[in-house]
Amino acid sequence: MRAWRHGDEITLGPPKQRALLGLLASRVNDVVGFEEIIDAVWGSEVPPTAANGVHTYVAGLRRVLEPGRSRRDLGDVLVSTGGGYALFMNPDDLDTTLFAAQHRQARRMRDAGEGAKAAEVYQAALRLWRGQAYFGVPGPFAAVERTRLQELRLTVMEELSELLLDLHRPADAVTVLAEAVTKEPLREKLRGLLMLALYRSGRQADALSLYRETRHLLREELGIEPVLELRDLHNQILAGHPDLNDPAPPELLAEVPASHEPRHGDVRRPAQLPCRPRGFAGRHADLAQLRDVVERDRRHHGATTVAVIEGGPGAGKTAVALELAHEIAGGFPDGQLFVNLRGAAPDGGPPLSPLDALTFALKGLGIDPRCIPDDLPAASALYRSVLDGRRMLVVLDDAADPEQVRPLIPGGPACVLVTSRRRQRGLAARDGAYRLTLGPLSTAEATDLVANLAGAGRVAGQPDEVAELAELCGRLPLALRIAAVTLAAEPALTPGQLVRRYRLPHTRLDHLAVRGDSITDVRAALAVSYHGLPPEAARLFRRLGCCPSAAVTTPMAAALGGLTRVEAHHQLQILVDHHLLEEVTGCLYRFPALVRVYATECSEAESQASRMAALGRMLGLQRHEEVLHQYEESAA
């Protein structure tokens, strides 16, 4: 469950509080009785504190849904009335409402003979889904709704697949059905549709293999044989029965000229890699690890390599990806694609959608724009078909999340290099991606980078000054490049003088920028990551900036943020995911050097009263721990 207020995502609180919101949202603009709420959230195991719990959760929801509301104000969104509570809002602001409405609209269009438009609406409805409904939400109401919505989702997938088969688009149907079968492996209708779609896509062997898998699964799990319809379909596929064929009518074939149909031999060999960054230095161990991963997968013929290079703003992720890509490009003779996914665009614009990214890639492969489908599953299927069996190198730069990347992972002997500011654990867990996190350069590597760009003569004989310069830049490649360019542009400036310029923390970020180039600006790079945080994590980031120490523990963060320790741990992990904080141990964290400077700047956005209160809570915690420590020593 997720919610937004005026475009900003809000934190919905503990599980039972989310369960209450889910119940009220399912009955939007209607009153839900107090006893009904207790039954829906706790079921048969109602604790004596349930009534107080309802009041607590209502108060918690009101704080995040209507933060400007006073305690005496009745409010406009979550209202107490008639022995219960009601959530007043536009039903169209709920994705469940939109999903049901689009399902009804798609059925009407299908029944009216508007099959192609109906398919688009079905696909739009399915795109509203983000994982399992009511995931992690407790209580009998959430369990029932979870099952109901999943059944409705599967029904939409079945109806869409049947429609796609009627529209002579079996490959698109395979894409939809393969996902559905994974979610519901024992649903025989889905498996029958997938067998038919595979057969009509020219994949008879795969259709027969799916039947054998289905029969084995049903015997093992339920002790039964497949239904008669599935057995008959299997026999027809074995015999190649003509009734299963579904040739497209002449008028459909005439819609796209034959010359526009992409064929394997017609695909362009793209060479889209940007040039290697000048002055690249260091990262020898990181590059060796990535080379080993590529070589290991190359030995397994047909395996797709997916490697994710992660790190904070300015860590040199793209530089490492390009250095490796140019080095291994000879092993991928079918070409190189480079797609900027704009996950953290400097202009603050939205990330590139998966469909737009696929369209860009397919155009780069020489596919006529008229042949590129305007829905994601079909475009992804075409992309995989075009790259089937081809040794292609794909660089996906600046990814926001796994959903943006997965449609661009081809099958076969390809290599996909992904860069991202966020930890992409989902790609590792589901797609087998190798993850490499880039930290700061070593002092020697940082010195080499400055020398490569500024000129060896500019730094010769001044090792201590250059080493201090590297530390003031956090040994961050972007900051080091700016410092080196400054030395190169100002011949009279010595490294020692530049060090003195950078020593003042409150002006350091002012100097670590190239005038007129927003991309080459450390503060701007950090700001993009900060503005991409959820509100609660951004608030904690500002509060941590008040702390005089670069290191912080979970209890300290809880005190600074006015949070419980569980809540603080969750928000700290979000900051770690965005590489704005480093996790030293399970409860100890520290800021990267320049992020610490930026966090201090951001803390100024908090009111003085807020900063003083946060520091007061933290100092009170430290005093409490000192007293406790003294007591334990005296007792010992």
N, C-alpha and C positions, 0 to 999 in steps of 0.2 A: 504494500500500500504506500502510495506517495501522494503528496498534495502540494499545491502551490498557492501563494497569495500574491496577487499583483505581479505574477511572473517569477517570483522568488520561491524556491522550494522551502518548505517548513519542516521542522522536526516534529514527528507525531507522537513521540514519547514511548512509554513502555507498551508491551504487547497487548495487555487488556485495554489500555486506552485506545489503541488502534482498533481493537475488536469493537469497542463501543462506537467509534467513528464509522467503521464499516457497516454496522447495523443501521445507524441513523442515515447514512448515505443511501442504503438500499431502500429506504422508505422516505426519501427526500420530500420535504414539505408536509409530512404527516407526523402526527404525534405518536411516539413509541412509549408505551406504558412502563412505569418503573419496574414492576414485577417481570415484564417481558424482557427488559434489559438484563436483569439479573439471570433469568433463565438462559438467555442467549449467550451471555459471557461466561457464566460459571456452570451451567447445566445442572446436573444432579448433585454436584459437590459444592454446595453454597456455604461459604464460611460465615461466621457471625459478623465479620467486618464488611460483608458485601455491600450493604447500603452506604456505608461511609466510603467504600471504594468507588461506587458510582459517582458520588459527589466529588471525590478527589479527581477522578478522570474527566468529569465534565469541566471542572475548574482548569485542569491542565489543557484541555482542548480549547477552552475559551481564551487562554493566554496566548496560544499560537494562532488561532483563527481570527481573533479580534484583539490584537495587542494594545490598541489604544483605548479599549473599553475600561471604564472605572468599575469598581466592585458593585456600586449601587445601580449602574446602568443595566437594563434588561438585555441589551444587545440586540443585534439584528440577524445573526447567523445561527448560533446555537442557543435556542430559547427554551426556557422552562415553562410548560403550559399544560393544563389539564391532567395533572397527575403523572406527567412524563416529560419527555424532551423531544424537540423537533429541530432538524437541520434545514434551514431555509436557504436555498440556492437555486440557480438555474439548472434543471436536470441535464441540459446539454453540456454542462461542464463536467459530467461524469463519463468516464470512458465506457462503463458498462451500458449506460443509456445509448451512447453513440454506436456501440457494437450491435446492440439489439436493433436499433433503427436502421443501420446499414444492412443488416441481415434481411430485414423485411423489405427494404428497397431493392436489394439484389434479387430476392425471390420474385418481386413484382416485375422487374425488368426481364428476368429469365422467362417467366410465364407469358410476357408480352412479345417474346421473340427477339429481344435485344440482348443476345447472348454475350457479345464482346463487351458491352457496357456493364452488364451484370457481373462479368468476371472481374472487371476493374473494381467494382464496389465490394465484391467478396474479398478481394485482396486488400483493399483499404481497411476493411473491418478486421482482418487478421493482423494487419500491421499495428493495430492498437495494443496488441498483447505484448507484455514484457515479462516473460517467465510465468510462473504458476500464480493463479489468482489467490489472494489472501495468504500469500506465502508467509509463514512464521506467525500468523495471527491465530490465537487460541480460541477455544469455545465451540459449542455445538453449532451456532449459527454460521460461523466461518467455515466449519467443516462441510455443512450442507451446501452453502453457496459455492465453495470451492468445487465440489462435485458437480453441481448444476452448471456452473459456467464452463467447466472443462468438457462436459457433455455437449453443451451448445457449441463450443469451439470445434470439437470433432465433427459435429453435424455440418458446420459451415465448411470445414475442410472436405468432407465427403461431397457436399453439393457442388463446391467449386471444382473438385476433381472430375465429377461426372460432366459438368459443363465444359471443362477444358477438353475432355475427350470428345464431346459433341462438336466442339469448335476445331477439332483436328489438331489439337496441341498436346499430344501425349507426353512430350519431353517436359513441358511445364507441369503437367499433372504428376509426373514422377517426382519433381522437386517438392511439391506440396505433400504428396502422399508419403514420401520417405520420412519427412519430419513427423507426420501424424502417426505412422507405424511405430516410430521410436517412442513416442509418448504413450501409445496404447497398443502394446504388442499383441494382445489377445483379441483384438477387435477384427473379426474375420472379414467384414465388409471392406474395411480399409485395405486389408491384404489382397482381397480379390481385385479391387480397383487398381492397386499397384501392380499386380501381375499383368492385368490387361494393358495398363499404360506402358509397362516395360516391353511387352510383346509388340505393341503398335509402334514403339520406338526402335524396333529392330533388335531387341535384346531378349531373344527367346531363351537363351541359356540362363540369363539372370532371372527371368520369370519362373522357369522351372526350379531353379535353386531356391527362390523365395518360397515356393510351395513346399519343398522338402523341409526347409527351416520351419515353416508354419506347422506342418504335420508333427514334426519332432517336438516343437514347443507345446502344442496342445496336448500331446500324449504325456509329456513330462509334467506339465503344470496342472492339467485338468483331467487327464486320463480319458480323453475323448478323441474321436477322429474329426477331421474338418467336415463342415456341413456339405450337403449334397451339391449345392451350387458351386462351391469351391472345387470339389472333386471333378465336376463336369467341366469347369473351366480349365483345369489342369489337363484333362484328356484332350480337349480341343486344341490347347497350345501344343501338346505333344504331336498331334496329327496335323498341325498347321491348318486348322479348319478355316475355310474362306469367310465364314460368318464373323470371325474376329477381326478381319481386315476392315480398315476404315479410310479408304482413299479420300483425299480432299477433293471436293467438287471443282470443276474447271473454273468457275467464277472466283473461287478462293485463290487458286493458283495464279490467276491473272492479276491479282491485286499487287503483287510484287514481281517485277520482271525477273526472268531467270538469271540474268547477268548480275543481279544484286545478291543472290544467295551466296553466302560465304562458303568457300571451299578451302580445304586444308592447304592446297598448293597456292591459293591466291593470297594467303595471309602475308601482310607486310612484315619485314624484319625490322622492328623498331630499335633505335639506338638513342634512348632518351636520358641517359645518365648525365647529370650536370658534371662539370669538370671537378677534379680533385681540389680540395681547398689548399691554397698555397701555404707552405710553411708547416704542414702537419708534422707533429712530433709526438713521440710516446705511444701509449696504448698498446705496447708490444704484446703483453700477456693477454689483453682483451681480444686483440686481433687473432692471436694464436688459438684461443678457445673457439672463436667463431669459425676459423678455417677448419679446425678439427671436426666441428659439427657438420659443416658442409661436406667434407670429405667422407665422414662416416655414412651420411645418407646417400652419397653418390655410390658407395660400394654396394648399397642395397638398391639395385636397379629398380627404377619406378617410384622410389620414395620421394615425397615432397619435403623439402627443408623449410621450416618456419622458425626464424630467429628474431627475437624481440630485443632491441637495444633501448633500455630505459635510463632515465636520469632526469635531474632537475633542469631548470632553465639555464641555457648557456653551457651545458656540460659537454657539448661537442658530439651529440648523438648522430646528427646527420653527417658530420665529418667522418666519423668512424664507419658509418654505413657506406658512404661513398668510397672511402679508402679501400674497404673490403670488396665492394662491388666492382671497382675497376681492376682489382687484383684477380678476381675469380671470373671476370666476364668471359674470358676465353673458353671456360668450361661450359658456357651456355650459348652455343652458336646460333640459337634461334632468335636472340635479341634480348634487349633490356627495356623494361617499362619503369617509369618513375612517376608516381602519383603523389602530389601533396594533398593530404587529407585535411589539412587546416584544423587539426584538433585544438591547437592553441594559437590561433591566428593573431598576429600583432595588431591588426586593425579591429580586433574584438568581434569580427564577423562569425557567423555560425560555421560549424564543421561542414565539410563536403559530405553530402548524403551518399550512402552506399550506391544508390542508383546513378547519381551524377559521376561518381568515381568509376563505376563500371562503364558508363557511356564514354568517358574520357579514354579509358584503357582500350575499349573496343575500337574507337576511332583511331587510336594510335596503332592498332593492329591492322588497319586498313579496311575495317568493316564499314560498309555504306551506312550512313546514319538512318536511312529508311528501313534497314534490316534490324536495327537495335530496338528490342522491346521496351515499352515504357512502364513495365512493372519489374520489381526487383527479382523475384524468383526466375522469371524467364530470361532476364538479362544475365543473371549469374549462370544459368544453365548454358546460354550461348557462349559466354566467356570460357567456361570449362570445356565446352565442346571444341572451340577454336584452338585452345591450348593443349588439347589432349595429345599426349605423347611428345610434346615439344619441350626442349631443354631451354626454358625461359627464365631469366632473372628478373624478379619483380621487387622494386623498392617502394614501400608504402611509408611515406614520411609524415611524421606528426599525427599519429593516430589518436583518436579520442577514446575509443572503447572497442571491445571485441566485435560488436555488431557491425562496426564500420569496416572491419578487416576481413571477417569470415567470407563474405561473398567474393572477395578478390583472391582467395587462396585456390589456385587451380589444382587439379590432380596430376599425377605423373611426375616426371623427373624435373620439376621446377624448383627454384629456390626463391623464397619470399623473405626479404629483410624488412622489418617493421621498426620504426622509431616512435617513441612515445614518452611524454612527460609523466605518465601515470603507470603504476604497477599493473601489468596485464596478466594477472594470475589466471583469468578465465581462459585465455588463449593457451596457456600452459596446461591447464587441467583438461580442457575439452579437445584441443587441437594438437596437443603434443609439442607446443612451441618451446624452444630453448630461450630462456630469459637471461640477459646480461645487464647488470646495473652498473652504470658509469659513475664513479665518484670523482673527487678532485684528482688532478695530475700529481705525480710526485714532484718534489722540489726540483730534481734534475730535469724531469720532462718539461716542467714549467719554464725553467731557464732556457732549455733548448728551443721551446716555442718562441720565446721573446727574442732570442738570438736569430732564429730563422727569419723572423718578420722585420725586426728593427735593424738587423745587420750585426754580424759577430763583433765588428769593431766598436759598435756603440755600447756594448756591455763588457768588453774585454777588461780584465783587471779589476772588476768591481763585483766579485761574487757575493759579498755580504749584502750590498745594496740591492742586487738583483733578486737574491733569495728573500729579502724582506718585501720587495715589491711583489713577488709571487704570493707571499702570505697575505698581504693586504688585498690582493685580488682573489683571495680564497682558492688560489690555484685552479680557478675556473677558466676554461679555455676562452670563452667569450670575453671576459674581463682582461685576460692576458693579451688577447689580440688587440683590444682597444689600447691597452698600455703600450704595446709594441708599436702600434701605428702612431701613437702620440710621440714616442721617441723618434721615430723615423721622420715625422712631419716637422719636428722642432729640433734642428741640429744642435742648437746651443743648450738644450735641456739635457741634464745628466740623470741617470737612474736615481741617484741620491736626491736630487731636487724633486723628481716625480714621487719618490717615496714620501717626502715631506708634504707634498700636495695631497697625497692619499691618506695621511695618518689621521686626519680629523674625520671621525665616523659620520658626523652629520652632513658633511659635504662630499663624502667619497663617491656616492652614487651620481652626484652631479658631474663629476669628472669622468666616470666610466660610461661615457656615451659619445657617439660620433654625431656632431651637429648635422641636422637635416636628414638623418637616417634612423627611423624608428626601430628598424630591425636590429641595428647595432647599438643597443642601449640596454644596459643591465637592469636598470629600474623598470623599464617598459617590459622586459622579458619576465621579470618577477611579478609584475602587476597582472599580466595575463593569467598566470597560475593562481594568484590570489583571488582575482575576480571570478575564477572558475570554481571556487569552493562553495559548498552549501553554506547558508547563513550561519548556522551554529558553529561550523568549523572555522569560518572567517572571523567570527567574534572571538573564539578562543585564540586564534592566531594573533589578533590584536592584543588580547590580554597577556599572552606570553611575551609580546614585545615590551610590556611594562616591566618584566622581570629583569633584574640587573645581571642575572647569570645566563650564559649561553646554553647551559644544561638544565634540564627540568625533569622532575619525576612525575609520575601519575598523581600522587597526592598534591603536589605543588600545582599542577595544572587544574586539578579539581577545585582547589582553593581560589586560584586566580579567576577561573571561569564561573565560579559559583555553581559547580556541578557535583553530582555524585561521582565516585571514583569509576564506576562502570561507565557512566556517560562520558567522563573525561577520557577514559581509555578508548572508547569508540571514536571520539573526535580526534584524538591524537593519531589514531590509525589512519583516519582520512588524510591528515596532514602528511603522514608518511607515504600514503598512496600517491600523493601529488608531489612527492619529493621536496616538500618544504620543511621537513623535519627528518632527522636520522634516528632510527631506533638502535640504541646502544645495547640495552638488555631489555628484558620483559617490561620493566617499569621506568627505565631511564632513557631519556631522549636528549638530542642536542640539535641546535641550529647549525646548518652550514654557515660559513663566515659572513657572506654577503646577504644571505637570507636574514641573518640576525640583524644586520643594519636596516634592512627593509622593514622587518617586523617592528623595530623601534619607531620608524617613521609612521607606520600604520597605527601604532598605539595612540598617536596624537589625535586620531579620529574619535577616540573614546573621550568622554567628558572627564574633567579633572576629578570630579567626585567619584566617577566610576573607576578611574585608575587608582585613586587612593583607597577605595574600598577593596579592590582586588589585592593590592599590596598589603593592606591590613589583614585580610584573611590569610594570605600566605605567611606573613610574619607571625601571626597567631599560631598557625600550624607548626612553624619551626620552633617557637617557644614551647609549645606543648610537647614536641618530640624531645627537646632538650631536657625538660623536667622529667619526662618518662625515662629517658636514658640515665639521668642522675639517680632516679629512684631504683632502677634495676641494678646500677652499680653498687648503691648502698645496701640493697637487699642481698647482693652476692657477697 
